[in-house]
Amino acid sequence: MSTDMTTLGLIGRTSPLFDADLEHFKKQLLDLVSNARFLVIGGAGSIGQAVTHEIFKRNPKILHVVDISENNMVELVRDIRSTLGYIEGDFRTFAIDCGSREFEALMAAEGPYDYVFNLSALKHVRSEKDPFTLMRMIEVNVFNTVKTLQLARASGACKYFCVSTDKAANPVNMMGASKRIMEMFLMRESMTLPISTARFANVAFSDGSLLHGFNQRFAKRQPFSAPNDVRRYFVTPQESGELCLMSCLLGENRDIFFPKLSEKLHLITFSEIAVRYLHRMGFEPYECESEDEARERTSELIASKHWPCYFFKSDTTGEKDFEEFFTDKEDLDMARFNSIGVIRNQPLFDSDKLNRFVRGVDALRAQTTWDKSGIVELFYDMLPEFAHKETGKYLDQRM
């Protein structure tokens, strides 16, 4: 399930999104990459690996990759060596935390980098279920972004890119809200270093996602479980890397790139993808009435070339009724690219509000412990229209 064409079929699509734009800007992208030094933060995650591949195959002078996952970094290198081979430039990986003293030392020793990509993030809605993981989400998604950007600026970088999410548009969960707050901080930082970002849909089969879970369940001969009423847009891992690359290299200061909605990008339910997946694997889905039935009948059903599935209506925290990449208050440029829309931003920010958020988080962390309500209050101060949808239920409570 690793090739993009296979993935396209599973998510109900027939063609890649960005081929026309990539072909139109082919020489410009190649010239920019081949003459530049790159640092990719969070490069061993699904999007980070895709970005690393897109840079590597255009022969950069320097490509350094940072990630806290030592094992995923090893697999990234093996995958690149097995598919793309080698480049003349300096390609190295570093298993360190971008919020650490070691990262600061790396920047001082190996910089300056021309382009810094930050793909590190806590990206799952489930991460808001407890106040401790939620606090780490703020640290990673907001404060590490500001810190790494400031280090990039101090070392002489010419552009900083940080990935956002479609869930930052009218957010209903803390993950999306944290990314929206990150965008607000980026507006202030854009006064001293050009920045750009991207909002895009779910990355199909990305690490930790429900679709990635299908791979795990199939390998372990376990039932599939998925909501049948949640419809989402999906991009392939390669498309996520392509959009990030084009945003960083072709975007103007403060631009937010997003995929245009078209016949190539349409909504599909998770249960539909599960059915497509099992058919491709040679099995007929068998819908069970409960998780217990699915677990108890697993061996019997699989032996008869049927796969136990439990499809349900979603009732978990933070699920949006529909997905959107922009709000009606944002300034759009829909003419610059064939398949990419651009949100243009003015350098508008409230420094008092940003500083108040930092002080509020610091005050909570100075306590022996803290609760979720205190963090939620800080989010509402930053985002008065934040429509948080709390049900007390999370996907971790399901099979």
C-alpha positions in Angstrom: 0.0 0.0 0.0 3.0 2.3 -0.4 2.8 3.5 -3.9 0.9 6.7 -4.6 -1.1 5.2 -7.5 -2.3 2.4 -5.3 -3.2 4.9 -2.6 -5.1 7.0 -5.2 -7.4 4.1 -6.0 -8.1 3.4 -2.3 -9.2 6.9 -1.6 -11.4 7.0 -4.7 -9.3 9.1 -7.0 -7.7 8.5 -10.4 -5.1 11.2 -10.9 -2.5 13.2 -9.0 -3.5 16.8 -7.9 -0.5 18.9 -8.7 1.0 17.5 -12.0 0.2 20.6 -14.0 1.8 23.0 -11.5 4.8 20.8 -11.0 5.4 20.7 -14.7 4.9 24.5 -15.2 7.4 25.3 -12.4 9.7 22.3 -13.0 12.8 24.3 -14.0 12.3 27.0 -11.3 11.9 24.4 -8.6 15.0 22.4 -9.8 17.1 25.6 -10.0 16.1 26.7 -6.5 16.7 23.3 -4.9 19.9 22.5 -6.6 21.5 25.8 -5.5 20.3 25.8 -1.9 20.9 24.3 1.6 17.9 22.7 3.4 17.1 21.7 6.9 14.0 19.6 7.4 12.7 19.3 11.0 10.4 16.4 11.7 11.7 14.7 8.6 10.9 11.2 9.7 7.2 11.6 9.9 4.9 10.9 6.9 4.9 14.5 5.6 8.5 15.0 6.6 9.6 12.0 4.6 7.6 13.1 1.6 9.2 16.6 1.7 12.7 15.1 2.1 12.1 12.9 -1.0 11.0 15.9 -3.0 14.1 17.9 -2.0 16.5 15.0 -2.4 15.4 14.1 -6.0 16.2 17.7 -7.1 19.9 17.4 -5.9 20.3 20.1 -3.2 23.7 21.3 -2.0 22.9 20.3 1.5 20.0 18.4 3.0 20.0 17.8 6.7 17.1 16.1 8.4 16.2 16.2 12.1 13.7 14.0 14.0 13.3 12.5 17.4 12.4 9.1 16.0 15.7 7.3 15.5 14.1 4.3 14.0 12.0 6.2 11.5 15.1 8.1 10.5 16.9 4.9 9.7 14.0 3.8 7.5 14.0 7.2 5.8 17.6 6.7 4.8 17.1 3.1 3.7 14.1 4.1 1.6 15.9 6.9 -0.1 18.9 4.7 -0.8 16.7 2.0 -2.2 14.7 4.3 -4.5 16.6 7.5 -5.3 20.2 6.4 -4.5 22.7 9.2 -3.8 23.3 12.9 -4.6 26.5 15.0 -4.9 25.4 17.2 -2.0 25.7 16.6 1.7 22.8 14.4 3.0 22.7 13.7 6.7 20.2 12.9 9.4 20.3 13.8 13.1 18.2 12.0 15.8 17.6 15.0 18.0 14.7 17.1 19.4 14.2 20.4 17.7 13.4 22.0 21.1 16.7 20.8 22.7 20.1 22.4 23.4 21.5 19.9 20.9 19.4 21.4 18.1 20.7 24.8 18.9 24.2 23.5 18.7 23.4 21.9 15.3 22.2 25.1 13.9 25.3 26.9 15.1 27.7 24.3 13.8 26.0 23.4 10.4 24.1 26.6 9.4 23.2 28.7 7.8 20.5 26.9 5.9 18.7 28.7 3.1 15.4 27.0 3.7 14.1 25.6 6.9 11.1 23.3 6.8 9.3 22.5 10.0 7.1 19.4 9.7 7.1 18.4 13.4 3.7 18.4 15.0 1.3 16.7 17.3 -1.4 16.1 14.7 -4.0 13.9 16.3 -7.2 15.1 17.8 -6.8 12.4 20.5 -3.9 14.3 21.9 -6.2 16.7 23.6 -7.8 14.1 25.8 -5.5 14.8 28.8 -4.0 18.1 30.0 -0.4 16.8 29.9 -0.3 15.7 26.2 -2.3 18.8 25.4 0.4 20.9 27.0 3.0 19.1 24.9 0.9 19.9 21.8 1.2 23.6 22.6 4.9 23.2 23.1 5.5 21.4 19.8 3.0 23.1 17.6 3.4 26.7 18.8 6.5 27.3 20.9 8.9 25.0 19.1 7.8 26.7 15.8 8.6 30.1 17.2 11.9 28.9 18.6 13.1 27.1 15.4 12.1 30.1 13.3 14.0 32.5 15.5 17.1 30.2 15.3 16.7 30.0 11.5 16.5 33.8 11.3 19.6 34.3 13.6 21.6 31.9 11.4 20.8 33.7 8.2 18.0 31.6 6.6 16.1 33.2 3.7 12.7 31.4 4.2 10.9 29.4 6.8 8.1 27.0 6.2 5.8 25.3 8.8 3.0 23.0 7.9 -0.5 23.9 9.2 -3.8 22.0 8.8 -7.2 22.4 7.2 -8.4 22.0 10.8 -7.0 25.5 11.5 -9.9 27.0 9.5 -12.8 27.5 11.9 -11.3 25.0 14.4 -13.5 22.7 16.5 -10.7 20.8 18.2 -7.6 21.8 20.2 -5.2 20.4 17.6 -6.7 22.6 14.9 -6.8 25.6 17.3 -3.1 25.1 18.2 -2.2 25.3 14.5 -4.4 28.4 14.1 -2.6 30.0 17.1 0.7 29.0 15.5 -0.3 30.9 12.3 -1.0 33.9 14.5 2.5 33.8 15.9 3.9 33.3 12.4 2.3 36.6 11.3 4.4 38.4 13.9 7.6 36.5 13.0 7.0 37.3 9.3 8.1 40.9 9.9 11.7 39.7 10.3 11.9 36.5 8.2 9.7 35.5 5.2 7.4 32.6 6.0 4.8 30.4 4.3 2.7 27.5 5.2 0.1 25.0 3.9 -3.2 23.7 4.9 -4.2 20.4 3.4 -6.5 17.4 4.0 -5.8 14.1 5.7 -2.6 12.4 4.4 -3.7 8.9 3.4 -2.0 6.2 5.3 0.2 8.6 7.3 1.7 7.3 10.5 -0.8 6.9 13.3 -3.9 7.6 11.1 -6.9 5.4 10.9 -5.9 4.3 7.4 -2.4 3.5 8.6 -4.2 1.4 11.2 -5.8 -0.6 8.4 -2.3 -1.7 7.4 -1.6 -2.7 11.0 -4.9 -4.6 11.5 -4.5 -6.5 8.2 -1.0 -7.5 9.0 -2.1 -8.7 12.5 -5.3 -10.3 11.2 -7.5 -8.1 13.4 -10.9 -6.6 12.7 -11.3 -3.2 10.9 -13.1 -0.5 12.8 -14.1 2.9 11.2 -16.8 5.6 11.2 -19.3 5.4 8.4 -20.6 9.0 8.6 -17.4 11.0 8.6 -16.5 12.2 5.1 -13.0 13.6 4.5 -10.7 14.8 1.8 -7.4 12.9 1.3 -4.1 13.7 -0.3 -1.3 11.1 -0.9 1.9 11.4 1.0 3.7 12.5 -2.2 1.2 15.2 -2.8 1.7 16.5 0.8 5.4 16.8 0.1 4.8 18.5 -3.3 2.5 21.1 -1.8 4.9 21.9 1.1 7.8 22.3 -1.3 5.9 24.6 -3.6 4.6 26.7 -0.7 8.1 27.2 0.6 9.9 27.9 -2.7 7.1 29.6 -4.7 5.1 31.2 -1.9 5.3 34.9 -1.0 5.7 36.0 2.6 2.7 35.0 4.7 1.1 32.8 2.0 -0.9 29.8 3.0 -1.2 27.2 0.2 -4.1 24.7 0.0 -5.4 22.2 -2.7 -8.2 23.5 -4.8 -11.4 21.5 -4.6 -12.1 19.9 -8.0 -13.2 16.6 -9.5 -9.8 15.3 -8.5 -10.3 15.9 -4.8 -13.6 14.7 -3.3 -15.0 13.5 0.0 -15.0 9.9 1.0 -15.9 8.0 4.2 -13.4 5.9 6.2 -15.7 2.9 5.9 -15.7 3.2 2.1 -11.9 3.2 2.1 -11.9 0.1 4.3 -14.1 -1.7 1.8 -11.9 -0.7 -1.1 -8.8 -1.8 0.9 -10.2 -5.2 1.7 -11.4 -5.8 -1.9 -7.9 -5.0 -3.1 -6.5 -7.5 -0.6 -8.9 -10.2 -1.9 -11.4 -10.2 1.0 -15.1 -9.4 1.3 -15.9 -7.1 4.2 -18.3 -8.6 6.7 -20.2 -6.0 8.8 -20.5 -7.0 12.4 -23.1 -5.6 14.9 -20.5 -4.9 17.6 -16.8 -4.9 18.4 -17.3 -8.1 20.4 -18.7 -9.9 17.5 -15.9 -8.6 15.2 -13.3 -9.9 17.7 -14.9 -13.2 18.4 -15.5 -14.2 14.8 -12.2 -13.0 13.4 -10.6 -16.4 12.8 -13.8 -17.9 11.4 -14.5 -15.1 8.9 -10.9 -14.6 7.7 -10.7 -18.4 7.0 -13.7 -18.0 4.6 -12.1 -14.9 2.8 -14.3 -12.5 4.7 -12.9 -9.7 7.0 -14.7 -8.6 10.2 -15.6 -4.9 10.2 -17.3 -2.8 12.7 -18.6 0.5 11.1 -20.2 3.1 13.4 -21.5 6.6 13.6 -18.9 9.0 15.0 -19.4 10.6 18.4 -15.8 11.5 19.3 -14.4 14.9 20.4 -13.3 17.5 17.8 -14.9 16.0 14.7 -15.9 18.7 12.2 -19.1 18.3 10.3 -17.3 19.2 7.1 -13.8 20.1 6.0 -12.7 23.5 4.8 -9.3 25.0 3.9 -10.2 28.7 4.4 -12.8 30.9 5.9 -15.0 33.6 4.3 -12.9 36.3 6.0 -9.6 35.3 4.3 -8.2 36.9 1.1 -7.9 34.2 -1.6 -5.8 34.1 -4.8 -7.2 31.3 -7.0 -5.5 32.3 -10.2 -1.8 31.9 -9.5 -1.7 28.1 -9.8 -3.7 25.4 -11.6 -4.5 23.2 -8.6 -3.5 25.3 -5.6 -5.3 28.1 -3.9 -3.4 30.7 -1.9 -4.6 32.6 1.2 -2.9 36.0 1.2 -2.2 37.5 4.6 -1.4 41.0 5.8 1.0 41.2 8.8 -1.9 41.6 11.2 -1.3 40.5 14.8 -2.0 41.5 18.4 1.3 41.4 20.3 -0.4 41.9 23.6 -2.6 38.9 23.0 0.3 36.7 21.8 2.4 37.7 24.9 -0.6 37.0 27.2 -0.9 33.5 25.8 2.8 32.9 26.5 2.5 34.2 30.0 -0.7 32.1 30.6 1.0 28.9 29.4 4.1 29.6 31.5 1.9 30.2 34.6 0.2 26.9 34.2 3.4 25.0 33.7 4.9 26.6 36.8 2.2 24.8 38.8 2.8 21.3 40.1 0.0 20.2 37.8 -2.8 21.7 35.7 -6.1 20.8 34.2 -7.5 21.0 30.7 -10.0 23.8 31.5 -7.2 26.2 32.2 -5.7 25.5 28.8 -9.1 25.8 27.0 -9.6 29.2 28.6 -6.3 30.4 27.1 -7.4 29.1 23.7 -10.7 31.0 23.9 -8.8 34.2 24.7 -6.8 33.7 21.5 -9.8 32.5 19.5 -13.0 34.0 20.8 -15.0 32.2 18.1 -13.4 28.8 18.8 -16.2 26.3 18.5 -14.7 23.5 20.6 -16.7 20.3 20.4 -16.1 18.2 23.5 -18.0 14.9 23.9 -15.6 13.2 26.4 -15.1 10.4 23.9 -11.9 9.8 21.8 -10.9 7.3 19.1 -8.5 5.7 21.6 -11.6 4.3 23.4 -12.5 2.3 20.2 -11.1 -0.8 18.6 
